[in-house]
Amino acid sequence: MSLKLSHSGKVRDIYDLEDGRLLLVATDRISAFDVVMDQLIPQKGRVLTAMSDFWFSYLSDLVPNHLITVDPKVISRLVFNGSKDGDLKLLERQVWGRSMLVNKARMLPLECIVRGYLSGSAYNEYKENEMIGGQVLPKGLDQGDQLPFPMFTPSTKATSGHDVNLSLEQAGELITPKLLEQVSKISLDIYARAFELAYSKGFIIADTKFEFGFIGDQLCLCDEVLTPDSSRFWSADTYQPGHIPESFDKQPLRDWLVGIGWDKTPPPPTLPEEIVQATERRYVQAYELITGRNLDDFYG
């Protein structure tokens, strides 16, 4: 079995096993405004892996997924197989507890975004025309307001730069209207199930993104799912309509970058240690409070 790095993204490294499987490695890198910061966020890769593992299991009755295992001992046996190669042995140690072995899928060219609250790029779009992705919303909404109903708002999957929000008609042209209807329903069902659990643990999922692909003829949930990288997690206790409450994702990092007047172009500024530590703490808290599990117990 060979192991080659097929893609290194802003956060994730993907190794192709060339046998229909991939090794997805969640690093401790963090990006903001599409720029990767120079500093790493300790534990971040383990949080993304552990949280995705939790949600894949919790949602498995709603939709199949691409996950084979996150158990590093199983991954070690199936992927590295006692290799004597020094580089592979080093990689094996580096990816321990932050890797997902998955089935390779034919990915849809869409980010499947569900929004329950008005924030981020959706708020900016709403300010311009009182619509999101061509879908008309009531007048007078403010940033942070709960939407009248959760909305499916797909976007492109940009290889560089920003994703672009799509209308449902545009998204249907990228795949098919029938398939779009299918992923829209699944996305909304997942969001409803996840929102209920998160809310019971004191969190609001303001919005989140999903990715889907086909494994054979089966539509499957892929990539990461409902992590602080792919979702906005807000404190339900501090939420007030019209305001952005305490966030358990990378929003505080974005706020700090905006606050210092950074122009959102490389090179990124050096992150103060307190920002690094605060970001790590929020990621870990999001995982532990939502799942009821201790991160130290996740294949440490």
C-alpha positions as CSV (number, residue, x, y, z in Angstrom):
1,M,0.0,0.0,0.0
2,S,1.3,3.4,-0.9
3,L,0.7,6.7,1.0
4,K,1.0,10.0,-0.9
5,L,0.0,13.5,0.1
6,S,-2.6,14.4,-2.4
7,H,-3.7,17.7,-1.0
8,S,-2.6,20.1,1.8
9,G,-5.3,22.6,2.6
10,K,-5.6,25.5,5.0
11,V,-6.3,23.1,7.9
12,R,-6.3,19.5,6.6
13,D,-3.8,17.2,4.9
14,I,-5.2,14.4,2.7
15,Y,-3.2,11.2,2.0
16,D,-4.4,9.0,-0.8
17,L,-3.9,5.3,0.0
18,E,-4.6,4.5,-3.7
19,D,-7.0,1.7,-2.7
20,G,-10.2,3.6,-2.5
21,R,-9.4,5.1,0.9
22,L,-8.1,8.4,2.2
23,L,-6.3,9.4,5.4
24,L,-7.7,12.8,6.5
25,V,-5.4,14.5,9.0
26,A,-6.7,17.5,10.9
27,T,-3.7,19.7,11.7
28,D,-3.4,22.4,14.4
29,R,-3.3,25.1,11.7
30,I,-5.9,27.8,11.8
31,S,-7.1,30.1,9.1
32,A,-9.1,33.3,9.2
33,F,-10.3,35.3,6.2
34,D,-8.7,32.6,4.0
35,V,-5.2,33.2,5.4
36,V,-3.4,30.6,7.5
37,M,-2.0,32.0,10.7
38,D,1.7,31.3,11.5
39,Q,0.9,30.0,15.0
40,L,-0.7,26.6,15.7
41,I,-3.6,26.1,18.0
42,P,-2.7,23.2,20.3
43,Q,-5.3,20.4,20.5
44,K,-7.3,21.8,17.5
45,G,-6.7,18.8,15.2
46,R,-7.8,16.4,17.9
47,V,-10.9,18.4,18.6
48,L,-11.9,18.4,14.9
49,T,-11.3,14.7,14.7
50,A,-13.1,13.8,17.9
51,M,-16.0,16.0,17.2
52,S,-16.5,14.7,13.7
53,D,-16.3,11.1,15.0
54,F,-19.0,12.0,17.6
55,W,-21.4,13.6,15.1
56,F,-20.9,10.9,12.4
57,S,-22.0,8.3,14.9
58,Y,-24.9,10.4,16.2
59,L,-26.3,11.1,12.8
60,S,-25.6,7.7,11.2
61,D,-29.3,6.8,11.1
62,L,-30.1,9.9,9.1
63,V,-27.4,9.6,6.5
64,P,-24.5,7.2,5.7
65,N,-21.0,8.7,6.0
66,H,-17.5,8.0,4.7
67,L,-15.8,7.3,8.0
68,I,-14.1,3.9,8.5
69,T,-12.3,4.6,11.8
70,V,-10.5,7.2,13.9
71,D,-8.8,4.6,16.2
72,P,-5.1,5.4,15.8
73,K,-4.2,1.8,16.6
74,V,-6.4,0.5,13.8
75,I,-5.1,3.3,11.5
76,S,-1.5,2.3,12.4
77,R,-2.2,-1.3,11.5
78,L,-4.1,-0.6,8.3
79,V,-2.1,2.3,7.0
80,F,1.4,2.2,8.3
81,N,1.6,-1.6,8.9
82,G,4.8,-1.5,10.9
83,S,6.7,0.4,8.2
84,K,10.4,0.8,8.8
85,D,10.5,4.0,6.7
86,G,11.7,6.8,8.9
87,D,9.5,9.4,7.3
88,L,6.4,7.2,7.6
89,K,7.1,6.4,11.2
90,L,7.4,10.1,12.0
91,L,4.1,10.8,10.2
92,E,2.5,8.0,12.1
93,R,3.4,9.7,15.4
94,Q,2.3,13.1,14.1
95,V,-1.2,12.0,13.0
96,W,-2.0,10.0,16.2
97,G,-5.4,11.0,17.4
98,R,-6.1,13.5,14.7
99,S,-6.8,11.3,11.7
100,M,-9.8,9.8,10.0
101,L,-9.5,6.8,7.7
102,V,-12.3,7.2,5.2
103,N,-13.7,5.8,2.0
104,K,-12.9,8.0,-1.0
105,A,-16.0,9.7,-2.4
106,R,-16.9,11.6,-5.5
107,M,-17.6,14.9,-3.9
108,L,-20.4,17.3,-4.9
109,P,-19.1,20.7,-6.0
110,L,-21.1,22.5,-3.3
111,E,-20.8,23.6,0.3
112,C,-24.2,22.7,1.8
113,I,-24.8,25.5,4.3
114,V,-27.6,25.6,6.8
115,R,-28.3,28.9,8.6
116,G,-30.5,29.3,11.6
117,Y,-29.4,32.8,12.6
118,L,-28.3,35.8,10.6
119,S,-24.5,36.2,10.7
120,G,-21.4,36.4,8.6
121,S,-21.6,36.7,4.9
122,A,-25.4,36.1,5.0
123,Y,-25.8,39.2,7.1
124,N,-23.8,41.2,4.6
125,E,-25.9,39.9,1.8
126,Y,-29.2,40.6,3.7
127,K,-28.1,44.2,4.3
128,E,-27.9,44.7,0.5
129,N,-31.2,43.3,-0.7
130,E,-33.0,41.6,2.2
131,M,-32.3,38.2,0.7
132,I,-29.9,35.3,1.1
133,G,-29.1,33.3,-2.0
134,G,-32.1,34.7,-3.7
135,Q,-34.4,33.7,-0.9
136,V,-36.4,36.7,0.4
137,L,-36.4,37.3,4.2
138,P,-38.6,39.6,6.3
139,K,-37.6,43.2,6.7
140,G,-35.9,44.6,9.8
141,L,-33.7,41.7,10.8
142,D,-30.5,42.5,12.6
143,Q,-27.2,40.7,12.9
144,G,-27.5,37.7,15.2
145,D,-31.3,37.4,14.9
146,Q,-32.9,34.0,14.6
147,L,-34.2,33.4,11.1
148,P,-37.9,32.6,10.6
149,F,-36.8,29.0,9.7
150,P,-33.5,27.3,9.1
151,M,-32.4,28.0,5.5
152,F,-30.4,25.9,3.1
153,T,-28.0,28.3,1.4
154,P,-25.4,26.5,-0.8
155,S,-22.2,28.0,-1.9
156,T,-19.3,27.2,-4.3
157,K,-16.2,25.3,-3.1
158,A,-13.5,27.7,-3.9
159,T,-10.0,26.3,-4.4
160,S,-8.6,29.8,-3.5
161,G,-10.2,32.9,-2.1
162,H,-13.8,33.1,-0.8
163,D,-16.7,30.7,-1.5
164,V,-19.5,32.4,-3.4
165,N,-23.1,32.1,-2.2
166,L,-25.4,30.5,-4.8
167,S,-29.1,30.7,-5.5
168,L,-31.0,27.4,-5.4
169,E,-31.3,27.7,-9.2
170,Q,-27.5,28.1,-9.6
171,A,-26.8,25.2,-7.3
172,G,-29.3,23.0,-9.2
173,E,-27.3,23.7,-12.4
174,L,-24.1,22.6,-10.7
175,I,-25.6,19.2,-9.8
176,T,-29.3,18.5,-10.7
177,P,-32.4,19.9,-9.2
178,K,-33.4,16.5,-7.9
179,L,-30.1,15.9,-6.2
180,L,-30.1,19.5,-4.8
181,E,-33.5,18.7,-3.2
182,Q,-32.1,15.6,-1.7
183,V,-29.1,17.2,-0.1
184,S,-31.2,20.2,1.0
185,K,-33.5,17.9,2.9
186,I,-30.7,15.9,4.5
187,S,-28.8,19.1,5.5
188,L,-31.9,20.6,7.1
189,D,-32.6,17.3,8.9
190,I,-29.1,17.0,10.2
191,Y,-29.2,20.6,11.4
192,A,-32.4,20.1,13.3
193,R,-31.1,17.0,15.0
194,A,-27.8,18.6,15.9
195,F,-29.4,21.9,17.0
196,E,-31.6,20.0,19.5
197,L,-28.7,18.2,21.1
198,A,-26.4,21.3,21.2
199,Y,-29.1,23.5,22.6
200,S,-29.7,21.0,25.4
201,K,-26.0,21.4,26.3
202,G,-26.2,25.3,26.2
203,F,-25.1,25.9,22.7
204,I,-26.8,27.5,19.6
205,I,-25.6,26.3,16.2
206,A,-26.0,29.5,14.3
207,D,-24.9,28.0,11.0
208,T,-22.9,25.1,9.7
209,K,-21.7,23.6,6.5
210,F,-21.8,20.0,5.2
211,E,-20.2,18.3,2.3
212,F,-21.6,15.3,0.5
213,G,-20.2,12.8,-2.0
214,F,-21.1,9.5,-3.6
215,I,-19.4,6.2,-2.6
216,G,-20.6,4.0,-5.3
217,D,-24.2,4.9,-5.8
218,Q,-24.7,5.9,-2.1
219,L,-24.9,9.6,-1.2
220,C,-22.8,10.0,2.0
221,L,-21.9,12.8,4.5
222,C,-18.2,13.5,4.1
223,D,-15.3,15.7,5.3
224,E,-15.7,17.1,8.8
225,V,-19.0,17.7,10.4
226,L,-20.3,20.2,13.0
227,T,-16.9,21.2,14.3
228,P,-15.9,24.7,15.4
229,D,-14.2,25.1,12.1
230,S,-17.3,24.4,10.0
231,S,-19.9,25.9,12.4
232,R,-20.7,28.9,14.5
233,F,-21.3,27.8,18.1
234,W,-22.8,30.4,20.3
235,S,-23.6,30.4,24.0
236,A,-27.3,29.9,24.5
237,D,-27.0,31.5,28.0
238,T,-25.7,34.8,26.7
239,Y,-27.7,35.0,23.5
240,Q,-29.9,38.1,22.9
241,P,-31.6,38.9,19.6
242,G,-29.7,41.4,17.6
243,H,-26.4,40.6,19.3
244,I,-23.6,38.1,18.7
245,P,-23.2,36.2,22.0
246,E,-20.1,34.4,23.3
247,S,-18.7,32.2,20.5
248,F,-17.0,28.8,20.8
249,D,-15.4,28.7,17.4
250,K,-12.8,30.9,15.7
251,Q,-14.9,34.1,15.8
252,P,-12.9,35.6,18.7
253,L,-9.8,35.2,16.5
254,R,-11.5,37.0,13.6
255,D,-12.6,39.7,16.0
256,W,-9.1,40.2,17.3
257,L,-7.8,40.4,13.7
258,V,-10.4,43.0,12.7
259,G,-9.7,44.9,15.9
260,I,-6.0,45.4,15.2
261,G,-6.9,46.7,11.7
262,W,-5.3,43.8,9.7
263,D,-6.0,44.1,6.0
264,K,-6.8,40.4,5.6
265,T,-3.9,39.8,3.2
266,P,-0.7,37.8,3.9
267,P,1.4,37.8,5.8
268,P,-0.8,37.3,8.9
269,P,0.1,39.1,12.1
270,T,1.7,37.2,15.0
271,L,-1.0,36.0,17.4
272,P,-0.5,36.9,21.0
273,E,-0.2,33.8,23.3
274,E,-3.5,34.8,25.1
275,I,-5.3,34.6,21.7
276,V,-3.8,31.2,21.0
277,Q,-4.7,29.9,24.5
278,A,-8.2,31.4,24.4
279,T,-8.9,29.8,21.0
280,E,-7.6,26.4,22.1
281,R,-9.8,26.6,25.2
282,R,-13.0,27.4,23.3
283,Y,-12.4,24.6,20.8
284,V,-11.9,22.1,23.7
285,Q,-14.9,23.4,25.6
286,A,-17.2,23.1,22.6
287,Y,-16.2,19.5,22.2
288,E,-16.4,18.5,25.8
289,L,-19.7,20.4,26.7
290,I,-21.6,19.3,23.6
291,T,-20.4,15.6,23.6
292,G,-20.2,15.2,27.4
293,R,-16.8,13.6,26.8
294,N,-13.3,14.5,27.9
295,L,-10.8,15.3,25.2
296,D,-8.0,13.7,27.2
297,D,-9.9,10.4,26.7
298,F,-9.8,10.6,22.9
299,Y,-6.8,8.5,22.0
300,G,-4.3,10.8,23.8
